[in-house]
Amino acid sequence: MYVYYIIALAIIILDQWTKWLVVSNMQIGESIPVIENFFYLTSHRNQGAAWGILQGQMWFFYIITIIVIGVVIYYMQQFAKESRLAGVSLSLILGGAIGNFIDRVFRKEVVDFADTLIFTYDFPIFNVADSALVIGVILVMLATLLDERKKKGSLEQ
């Protein structure tokens, strides 16, 4: 059970370390090509959520994040014992939520830096916490589908 909290802590540490590297070594707006026409390190700040929505609504994010953290910990206690996939997915969500929460509390904005071009679409700049959140949500959906399939299979027998 503790391994899931260790995963969340590792996400938080990696997220905060990469953000510190960007803040310490790059000017806002500076962009470094990693893979030309595909992936760049771009120093960016965001006072909102994904795609820049809800700019400057810090109190909203504080409240929502505290609720999300509480709900995720509750579900980790309930379901991580039964399902490793659920435990890992919830730990990714927990680490991602806390990583961006730290930025909002201490910086009043979130540090983003992963800038990708997918064909001609310039995807919104993101960070490690954002990646953990997205992967965690996808894995929660997968875990839910697998659990439902397992329950349905046991009912048919």
C-alpha positions in Angstrom: 0.0 0.0 0.0 2.8 2.4 0.8 4.3 1.8 -2.6 1.6 3.9 -4.1 2.4 6.9 -1.9 6.1 6.4 -2.9 5.1 6.6 -6.5 3.2 9.8 -5.9 6.2 11.2 -4.0 8.5 10.3 -6.9 6.2 12.1 -9.3 6.1 15.2 -7.1 9.9 15.2 -6.8 10.5 14.7 -10.5 7.9 17.4 -11.3 9.3 20.0 -8.9 12.9 19.2 -10.0 12.2 19.6 -13.7 10.3 22.9 -13.0 13.2 24.1 -10.9 15.6 23.4 -13.7 13.4 25.4 -16.2 13.0 28.3 -13.8 16.7 28.4 -12.9 18.1 28.0 -16.4 15.6 29.5 -18.9 13.9 32.8 -19.5 10.1 32.8 -19.8 9.4 32.3 -23.5 12.8 30.8 -24.3 12.5 27.6 -26.3 15.2 24.9 -26.9 14.6 22.4 -29.7 15.0 18.8 -28.6 13.5 17.2 -31.7 13.1 19.8 -34.4 9.5 20.3 -35.5 8.2 17.9 -32.8 9.5 18.6 -29.2 10.8 21.7 -27.6 11.6 22.7 -24.0 9.8 26.0 -23.7 9.7 28.0 -20.5 6.0 29.0 -20.0 3.8 30.0 -17.0 0.1 29.2 -16.6 -2.2 30.8 -14.1 -5.1 28.6 -15.2 -5.8 25.0 -16.2 -5.3 23.0 -19.4 -5.4 25.1 -22.6 -5.2 28.2 -20.3 -8.8 28.1 -19.2 -9.9 29.7 -15.9 -6.9 32.1 -15.8 -6.2 33.6 -12.4 -8.8 31.6 -10.5 -6.4 30.4 -7.8 -8.9 30.0 -5.0 -11.0 27.7 -7.3 -7.9 25.6 -8.0 -7.0 25.5 -4.3 -10.4 24.2 -3.3 -10.8 21.7 -6.2 -7.2 20.4 -5.7 -7.8 19.8 -1.9 -11.0 18.0 -2.7 -9.3 15.9 -5.4 -6.4 15.0 -3.1 -8.9 13.9 -0.4 -11.0 11.8 -2.8 -7.9 10.2 -4.4 -6.5 9.2 -1.0 -9.9 7.8 0.0 -10.1 5.7 -3.2 -6.5 4.6 -2.8 -7.4 3.2 0.6 -10.4 1.5 -0.8 -9.3 0.1 -4.1 -5.5 0.0 -4.2 -5.4 -3.2 -2.1 -7.6 -5.0 -4.7 -6.0 -3.6 -7.9 -2.4 -2.7 -8.6 -3.6 -0.8 -11.7 -6.0 1.3 -9.6 -3.3 1.9 -7.1 -0.8 3.0 -9.7 -3.3 5.2 -11.6 -4.5 6.9 -8.4 -0.9 7.5 -7.3 -0.1 9.2 -10.6 -3.2 11.4 -10.1 -2.2 12.2 -6.5 1.4 13.1 -7.5 0.3 15.2 -10.4 -2.3 17.1 -8.4 0.1 17.8 -5.6 2.9 18.8 -8.0 0.8 21.5 -9.7 -0.8 22.5 -6.3 2.7 23.3 -5.0 3.3 25.6 -7.9 -0.1 27.4 -7.4 0.6 27.9 -3.7 4.2 29.0 -3.9 4.5 30.6 -7.3 0.9 31.6 -7.9 1.3 30.0 -11.4 2.2 26.6 -12.8 5.5 26.1 -14.6 5.1 24.4 -18.0 7.9 23.4 -20.4 7.1 20.4 -22.6 6.1 21.8 -25.9 5.0 19.4 -28.7 4.0 19.8 -32.3 1.8 17.1 -33.5 1.7 17.4 -37.3 0.6 21.1 -37.6 -1.1 21.3 -34.1 1.0 23.1 -31.4 -0.2 21.2 -28.4 -0.6 23.3 -25.1 2.7 23.3 -23.2 2.6 21.0 -20.2 4.8 19.5 -17.4 5.5 16.2 -15.5 2.5 16.7 -13.2 0.2 17.2 -16.1 1.5 14.1 -17.8 1.0 12.1 -14.6 -2.6 13.4 -14.3 -3.5 12.4 -17.9 -1.8 9.0 -17.7 -3.4 8.4 -14.3 -6.9 9.3 -15.6 -6.5 7.0 -18.6 -5.4 4.2 -16.3 -8.3 4.8 -14.0 -10.7 4.4 -16.9 -8.9 1.2 -18.0 -8.9 -0.2 -14.4 -12.7 0.6 -14.2 -13.4 -1.2 -17.5 -11.3 -4.2 -16.5 -13.1 -4.3 -13.1 -16.5 -4.1 -14.8 -15.5 -6.9 -17.2 -14.3 -9.0 -14.3 -17.5 -8.4 -12.4 -19.7 -9.2 -15.4 -17.7 -12.4 -16.1 -18.2 -13.6 -12.5 -22.0 -12.9 -12.7 -22.3 -15.0 -15.8 -20.8 -18.0 -14.3 
